[in-house]
Amino acid sequence: MNPVVELVLSESGAPVDMLMDNHAAFIDFYTDWFVSDEGREASSLLRKVIHRRTQQHYEGKMQYAKMCEASNSKHKQPDAAASLITSGAAARAGDAAGKQSCRYAGPARDAQDGRAR
């Protein structure tokens, strides 16, 4: 990657936060800006910085998905053992709890999504 682009991003004071950022919203915003009149008329350096920042949000989105998958699989392991002992309904309830724990990553994610706990 272009070292100047990386320098601009590192000095921006707004690093990508894999856990707390609403990556889809950032990606949508940067994509819309990129094709707008302002984006098309922007300097090539700024366009490269926005392009790289958008890539970072895609990477953050993938890392978050991997973390959720790992969290859900961790919750499913005990549920698999429990389903051998308990009814299927109890196992499904545990599986739903595992999915919810990743879906709601905390108060900041709730605030970004406009939800109140």
Secondary structure, 3 states (H helix, E strand, C coil): CCHHHHHHHHHCCCCCCCCCCCHHHHHHHHHHHHHCHHHHHCCHHHHHHHHHHHHHHHHHHHHHHHHHHHHHHHHHHHHHHHHHHCCHHHHHHHHHHHHHHHHCCCHHHHHHHCCCC
